[in-house]
Amino acid sequence: MKKHILTFLKLAIPLAFGVFLIWYVYNGLTLEERDNLSYSFTHANYFVLILSVLFGILSHVSRAIRWKYTIEPLGKTPGFWNSFFTVMIGYIANLAFPRLGEITRPGLLAKYEGIPFHKLLGTIVAERVADLIILALITISVIFMELDMLRDLLSETIAQGGDKFSVEKLILFGSILFIGGGVFLFLLMSKSKNPILVKIRELFKGVLEGVKSIATMKKKGLFLLHTAFIWIMYLAMHYVCFFALSDTADVPIAGVLASFVLGGLSIVFVQGGIGVYPIAVMETLTLYGVVKTSALALGWIIWTAQTMMIIVLGVISIIMIRVINQKKDVATD
Protein backbone atom coordinates (compact mmCIF):
# COMPACT_ATOMS: atom_id res chain seq x y z
CA MET A 1 0.00 0.00 0.00
CA LYS A 2 2.80 2.39 0.96
CA LYS A 3 4.56 1.67 -2.35
CA HIS A 4 1.41 2.49 -4.34
CA ILE A 5 0.97 5.76 -2.44
CA LEU A 6 4.59 6.78 -3.13
CA THR A 7 4.18 5.91 -6.82
CA PHE A 8 1.00 8.00 -6.98
CA LEU A 9 2.69 10.95 -5.26
CA LYS A 10 5.66 10.77 -7.65
CA LEU A 11 3.22 11.09 -10.53
CA ALA A 12 0.70 13.50 -9.01
CA ILE A 13 3.00 16.07 -7.38
CA PRO A 14 4.97 17.03 -10.53
CA LEU A 15 1.73 17.17 -12.57
CA ALA A 16 0.07 19.32 -9.92
CA PHE A 17 3.10 21.60 -9.93
CA GLY A 18 2.90 21.93 -13.73
CA VAL A 19 -0.82 22.76 -13.60
CA PHE A 20 -0.16 25.27 -10.81
CA LEU A 21 2.48 27.01 -12.94
CA ILE A 22 0.02 27.28 -15.85
CA TRP A 23 -2.55 28.92 -13.56
CA TYR A 24 0.04 31.13 -11.83
CA VAL A 25 1.53 32.52 -15.04
CA TYR A 26 -1.83 33.05 -16.75
CA ASN A 27 -3.31 34.63 -13.61
CA GLY A 28 -0.38 37.05 -13.52
CA LEU A 29 -1.09 38.38 -17.02
CA THR A 30 -2.93 41.64 -17.50
CA LEU A 31 -6.06 41.77 -19.69
CA GLU A 32 -3.99 43.32 -22.47
CA GLU A 33 -1.37 40.56 -22.19
CA ARG A 34 -4.10 37.90 -22.31
CA ASP A 35 -5.46 39.51 -25.48
CA ASN A 36 -1.94 39.55 -26.96
CA LEU A 37 -1.49 35.89 -26.04
CA SER A 38 -4.77 34.99 -27.74
CA TYR A 39 -3.76 37.04 -30.79
CA SER A 40 -0.43 35.17 -31.01
CA PHE A 41 -2.21 31.82 -31.04
CA THR A 42 -4.83 32.80 -33.61
CA HIS A 43 -2.37 34.50 -36.00
CA ALA A 44 0.45 31.94 -35.80
CA ASN A 45 1.73 30.32 -38.98
CA TYR A 46 0.84 26.72 -38.25
CA PHE A 47 2.25 25.47 -41.55
CA VAL A 48 5.75 25.51 -40.04
CA LEU A 49 4.52 23.02 -37.43
CA ILE A 50 4.13 20.46 -40.21
CA LEU A 51 7.86 20.86 -40.90
CA SER A 52 8.58 20.62 -37.17
CA VAL A 53 6.64 17.36 -36.90
CA LEU A 54 8.38 16.01 -40.03
CA PHE A 55 11.80 16.73 -38.52
CA GLY A 56 10.65 15.05 -35.31
CA ILE A 57 9.55 11.90 -37.14
CA LEU A 58 12.88 11.74 -38.98
CA SER A 59 14.73 11.94 -35.65
CA HIS A 60 12.68 9.04 -34.27
CA VAL A 61 13.28 6.96 -37.41
CA SER A 62 17.01 7.61 -37.06
CA ARG A 63 16.87 6.67 -33.35
CA ALA A 64 15.21 3.35 -34.23
CA ILE A 65 17.94 2.59 -36.78
CA ARG A 66 20.70 3.67 -34.39
CA TRP A 67 19.39 1.34 -31.69
CA LYS A 68 19.87 -1.62 -34.03
CA TYR A 69 23.64 -0.95 -34.14
CA THR A 70 23.92 -1.38 -30.36
CA ILE A 71 21.85 -4.59 -30.49
CA GLU A 72 23.77 -6.30 -33.34
CA PRO A 73 26.67 -7.41 -31.05
CA LEU A 74 24.09 -9.47 -29.13
CA GLY A 75 23.81 -11.74 -32.17
CA LYS A 76 20.45 -10.60 -33.48
CA THR A 77 19.26 -7.60 -35.48
CA PRO A 78 15.65 -6.57 -34.79
CA GLY A 79 13.30 -5.57 -37.59
CA PHE A 80 13.01 -1.84 -38.29
CA TRP A 81 9.30 -1.58 -37.51
CA ASN A 82 9.61 -3.35 -34.16
CA SER A 83 12.48 -1.03 -33.29
CA PHE A 84 10.58 2.09 -34.40
CA PHE A 85 7.29 1.18 -32.76
CA THR A 86 8.95 0.34 -29.43
CA VAL A 87 10.85 3.65 -29.52
CA MET A 88 7.58 5.56 -29.98
CA ILE A 89 5.78 3.52 -27.32
CA GLY A 90 8.68 4.32 -24.99
CA TYR A 91 8.16 8.03 -25.62
CA ILE A 92 4.45 7.89 -24.88
CA ALA A 93 5.20 5.86 -21.72
CA ASN A 94 7.51 8.65 -20.57
CA LEU A 95 4.60 11.08 -20.83
CA ALA A 96 2.66 8.93 -18.38
CA PHE A 97 5.52 8.39 -15.93
CA PRO A 98 9.15 9.67 -16.00
CA ARG A 99 11.70 7.11 -17.28
CA LEU A 100 9.00 4.44 -17.73
CA GLY A 101 9.91 4.36 -21.41
CA GLU A 102 13.42 3.13 -20.57
CA ILE A 103 11.82 -0.07 -19.27
CA THR A 104 8.92 -0.31 -21.72
CA ARG A 105 11.08 -0.04 -24.85
CA PRO A 106 13.47 -2.96 -24.18
CA GLY A 107 10.63 -4.93 -22.57
CA LEU A 108 8.51 -4.84 -25.73
CA LEU A 109 11.42 -5.56 -28.05
CA ALA A 110 12.42 -8.50 -25.87
CA LYS A 111 8.88 -9.85 -26.21
CA TYR A 112 8.64 -9.51 -29.98
CA GLU A 113 12.24 -10.23 -31.01
CA GLY A 114 13.20 -12.85 -28.42
CA ILE A 115 16.24 -10.94 -27.12
CA PRO A 116 16.94 -11.07 -23.35
CA PHE A 117 15.54 -8.00 -21.58
CA HIS A 118 18.61 -7.31 -19.43
CA LYS A 119 20.86 -7.25 -22.50
CA LEU A 120 18.56 -4.82 -24.31
CA LEU A 121 18.49 -2.61 -21.22
CA GLY A 122 22.28 -2.41 -21.39
CA THR A 123 22.21 -1.22 -25.02
CA ILE A 124 20.30 1.91 -23.99
CA VAL A 125 23.26 3.02 -21.85
CA ALA A 126 25.36 3.71 -24.97
CA GLU A 127 22.51 5.74 -26.46
CA ARG A 128 22.04 7.81 -23.35
CA VAL A 129 25.77 8.51 -23.03
CA ALA A 130 26.00 9.67 -26.66
CA ASP A 131 22.93 11.91 -26.23
CA LEU A 132 24.26 13.29 -22.95
CA ILE A 133 27.55 14.24 -24.60
CA ILE A 134 25.76 16.06 -27.44
CA LEU A 135 23.50 17.92 -25.00
CA ALA A 136 26.53 18.92 -22.93
CA LEU A 137 28.30 20.25 -26.04
CA ILE A 138 25.24 22.31 -27.01
CA THR A 139 24.97 23.68 -23.46
CA ILE A 140 28.66 24.62 -23.37
CA SER A 141 28.29 26.28 -26.79
CA VAL A 142 25.41 28.42 -25.48
CA ILE A 143 27.47 29.46 -22.46
CA PHE A 144 30.42 30.53 -24.61
CA MET A 145 28.17 32.30 -27.12
CA GLU A 146 26.51 34.29 -24.36
CA LEU A 147 29.46 35.06 -22.06
CA ASP A 148 28.80 38.79 -22.40
CA MET A 149 25.15 38.39 -21.41
CA LEU A 150 26.08 36.20 -18.45
CA ARG A 151 28.72 38.73 -17.42
CA ASP A 152 26.12 41.53 -17.53
CA LEU A 153 23.63 39.49 -15.52
CA LEU A 154 26.26 38.66 -12.90
CA SER A 155 27.42 42.28 -12.75
CA GLU A 156 23.84 43.47 -12.28
CA THR A 157 23.22 40.90 -9.56
CA ILE A 158 26.43 41.79 -7.75
CA ALA A 159 25.68 45.52 -8.03
CA GLN A 160 22.20 45.04 -6.56
CA GLY A 161 23.61 42.97 -3.72
CA GLY A 162 26.36 45.45 -2.96
CA ASP A 163 29.01 42.74 -3.25
CA LYS A 164 32.59 43.98 -3.63
CA PHE A 165 33.69 40.91 -5.61
CA SER A 166 34.20 41.44 -9.33
CA VAL A 167 32.66 39.13 -11.92
CA GLU A 168 36.09 37.73 -12.75
CA LYS A 169 36.82 36.91 -9.10
CA LEU A 170 33.40 35.32 -8.70
CA ILE A 171 33.90 33.11 -11.76
CA LEU A 172 37.42 32.16 -10.60
CA PHE A 173 36.20 31.36 -7.08
CA GLY A 174 33.29 29.33 -8.48
CA SER A 175 35.59 27.38 -10.80
CA ILE A 176 38.02 26.53 -8.00
CA LEU A 177 35.14 25.48 -5.75
CA PHE A 178 33.61 23.34 -8.51
CA ILE A 179 36.88 21.58 -9.42
CA GLY A 180 37.91 21.12 -5.80
CA GLY A 181 34.48 19.78 -4.88
CA GLY A 182 34.60 17.40 -7.84
CA VAL A 183 37.99 16.02 -6.79
CA PHE A 184 36.85 15.64 -3.18
CA LEU A 185 33.64 13.88 -4.25
CA PHE A 186 35.60 11.52 -6.51
CA LEU A 187 37.98 10.56 -3.71
CA LEU A 188 35.07 10.13 -1.32
CA MET A 189 33.07 7.96 -3.72
CA SER A 190 36.00 5.73 -4.66
CA LYS A 191 36.20 4.24 -1.16
CA SER A 192 32.89 5.01 0.52
CA LYS A 193 30.33 2.28 1.23
CA ASN A 194 27.49 4.76 1.71
CA PRO A 195 24.47 3.51 -0.34
CA ILE A 196 23.90 6.89 -2.02
CA LEU A 197 27.57 7.33 -2.97
CA VAL A 198 27.71 3.71 -4.15
CA LYS A 199 24.78 4.42 -6.50
CA ILE A 200 26.52 7.54 -7.82
CA ARG A 201 29.68 5.51 -8.36
CA GLU A 202 27.71 2.85 -10.25
CA LEU A 203 26.15 5.59 -12.38
CA PHE A 204 29.58 6.87 -13.39
CA LYS A 205 30.68 3.30 -14.14
CA GLY A 206 27.63 2.90 -16.35
CA VAL A 207 28.57 6.05 -18.26
CA LEU A 208 32.13 4.77 -18.76
CA GLU A 209 30.81 1.41 -19.96
CA GLY A 210 28.57 3.25 -22.39
CA VAL A 211 31.55 5.18 -23.79
CA LYS A 212 33.56 1.95 -24.08
CA SER A 213 30.72 0.18 -25.90
CA ILE A 214 30.56 3.01 -28.44
CA ALA A 215 34.34 2.84 -28.96
CA THR A 216 34.27 -0.93 -29.55
CA MET A 217 31.10 -0.94 -31.66
CA LYS A 218 31.59 -2.42 -35.15
CA LYS A 219 29.46 0.25 -36.81
CA LYS A 220 30.41 3.13 -34.54
CA GLY A 221 30.77 5.45 -37.53
CA LEU A 222 27.12 4.93 -38.47
CA PHE A 223 26.11 5.13 -34.81
CA LEU A 224 27.80 8.52 -34.44
CA LEU A 225 26.38 9.71 -37.77
CA HIS A 226 22.85 8.86 -36.66
CA THR A 227 23.49 10.52 -33.29
CA ALA A 228 24.48 13.75 -35.06
CA PHE A 229 21.47 13.49 -37.38
CA ILE A 230 19.06 12.92 -34.47
CA TRP A 231 20.21 16.09 -32.72
CA ILE A 232 20.24 18.14 -35.90
CA MET A 233 16.61 17.12 -36.39
CA TYR A 234 15.83 17.99 -32.75
CA LEU A 235 17.28 21.46 -33.27
CA ALA A 236 15.51 21.88 -36.62
CA MET A 237 12.22 20.74 -35.05
CA HIS A 238 12.64 23.45 -32.40
CA TYR A 239 14.01 26.18 -34.67
CA VAL A 240 11.37 26.16 -37.42
CA CYS A 241 8.67 26.83 -34.82
CA PHE A 242 10.20 30.29 -34.26
CA PHE A 243 8.85 31.28 -37.67
CA ALA A 244 5.30 30.61 -36.50
CA LEU A 245 5.24 34.08 -34.90
CA SER A 246 6.56 37.35 -36.31
CA ASP A 247 7.91 38.41 -32.89
CA THR A 248 10.15 35.34 -32.63
CA ALA A 249 11.29 34.98 -36.25
CA ASP A 250 14.40 37.13 -35.67
CA VAL A 251 15.63 35.57 -32.42
CA PRO A 252 19.40 34.95 -32.71
CA ILE A 253 20.70 31.39 -32.89
CA ALA A 254 22.06 31.68 -29.33
CA GLY A 255 18.52 32.37 -28.09
CA VAL A 256 17.16 29.43 -30.05
CA LEU A 257 19.81 27.12 -28.56
CA ALA A 258 19.33 28.48 -25.04
CA SER A 259 15.55 27.93 -25.17
CA PHE A 260 16.17 24.46 -26.62
CA VAL A 261 18.46 23.48 -23.73
CA LEU A 262 16.38 24.99 -20.92
CA GLY A 263 13.12 23.70 -22.41
CA GLY A 264 14.61 20.21 -22.67
CA LEU A 265 15.91 20.31 -19.09
CA SER A 266 12.48 21.39 -17.81
CA ILE A 267 11.04 18.04 -18.88
CA VAL A 268 13.19 16.38 -16.20
CA PHE A 269 11.16 18.09 -13.45
CA VAL A 270 7.63 17.46 -14.75
CA GLN A 271 6.70 14.50 -16.95
CA GLY A 272 6.09 15.68 -20.46
CA GLY A 273 7.12 19.21 -19.45
CA ILE A 274 3.48 20.25 -18.97
CA GLY A 275 3.37 23.86 -17.81
CA VAL A 276 7.12 23.98 -17.23
CA TYR A 277 8.35 23.77 -20.83
CA PRO A 278 6.45 26.84 -22.13
CA ILE A 279 7.53 28.88 -19.11
CA ALA A 280 11.19 27.86 -19.56
CA VAL A 281 11.02 28.98 -23.20
CA MET A 282 9.28 32.22 -22.20
CA GLU A 283 11.81 33.12 -19.50
CA THR A 284 14.70 32.42 -21.87
CA LEU A 285 13.37 34.40 -24.83
CA THR A 286 12.47 37.47 -22.78
CA LEU A 287 16.22 37.83 -22.19
CA TYR A 288 16.51 38.34 -25.95
CA GLY A 289 13.90 41.07 -26.08
CA VAL A 290 10.91 38.95 -27.12
CA VAL A 291 7.56 40.13 -25.77
CA LYS A 292 6.49 37.99 -22.82
CA THR A 293 3.18 36.88 -24.35
CA SER A 294 4.77 35.98 -27.71
CA ALA A 295 7.50 33.99 -25.95
CA LEU A 296 4.89 32.14 -23.86
CA ALA A 297 2.74 31.46 -26.93
CA LEU A 298 5.76 30.04 -28.79
CA GLY A 299 6.57 27.79 -25.84
CA TRP A 300 3.05 26.38 -25.89
CA ILE A 301 3.12 25.98 -29.69
CA ILE A 302 6.40 24.01 -29.60
CA TRP A 303 5.28 21.88 -26.64
CA THR A 304 1.88 21.11 -28.18
CA ALA A 305 3.35 20.14 -31.57
CA GLN A 306 5.93 17.81 -30.01
CA THR A 307 3.53 16.27 -27.49
CA MET A 308 0.75 15.64 -30.02
CA MET A 309 3.26 14.03 -32.39
CA ILE A 310 4.40 11.64 -29.66
CA ILE A 311 0.83 10.80 -28.60
CA VAL A 312 -0.40 10.16 -32.16
CA LEU A 313 2.63 8.12 -33.22
CA GLY A 314 2.66 6.33 -29.87
CA VAL A 315 -0.98 5.24 -30.15
CA ILE A 316 -0.45 4.13 -33.77
CA SER A 317 2.64 2.18 -32.66
CA ILE A 318 0.74 0.41 -29.87
CA ILE A 319 -1.77 -0.82 -32.46
CA MET A 320 0.65 -1.59 -35.29
CA ILE A 321 3.25 -3.50 -33.26
CA ARG A 322 0.59 -6.09 -32.50
CA VAL A 323 -0.62 -6.18 -36.10
CA ILE A 324 2.80 -6.78 -37.69
CA ASN A 325 3.79 -9.39 -35.13
CA GLN A 326 0.49 -11.23 -35.53
CA LYS A 327 1.27 -11.42 -39.25
CA LYS A 328 4.70 -12.83 -38.37
CA ASP A 329 3.11 -15.53 -36.23
CA VAL A 330 0.68 -16.46 -39.03
CA ALA A 331 3.53 -16.61 -41.55
CA THR A 332 5.63 -18.91 -39.36
CA ASP A 333 2.69 -21.24 -38.74
Protein Blocks (a to p, Z undefined) as FASTA:
>chain_A
ZZmmmmmmmmmmmmmmmmmmmmmmmmmpcfklmmmmmmmmmmpcfklmmmmmmmmmmmmm
mmmmmmmmmmmmnopacdfklmmmmmmmmmmmmmmpghklmmmmmmmmmmmnopafklmm
mmmmmmmmmmmmmmmmmmmmmmmmmmmmmmmmmmmmmmmnopabdfklmmmmmmmmmmmm
mmmmmmmmmmpccfklmmmmmmmmmmmmmmmmmmmpmklmmmmmmmmmmmmmmmmmmmmm
mmmpmklmmgcfklmmmmmmmmmmmmmmpghhiojlmmmmmmmmmmnopafklmmmmmmm
mmmmmmmmmmmmmmmmmmmmmmmmmmmmmmmZZ
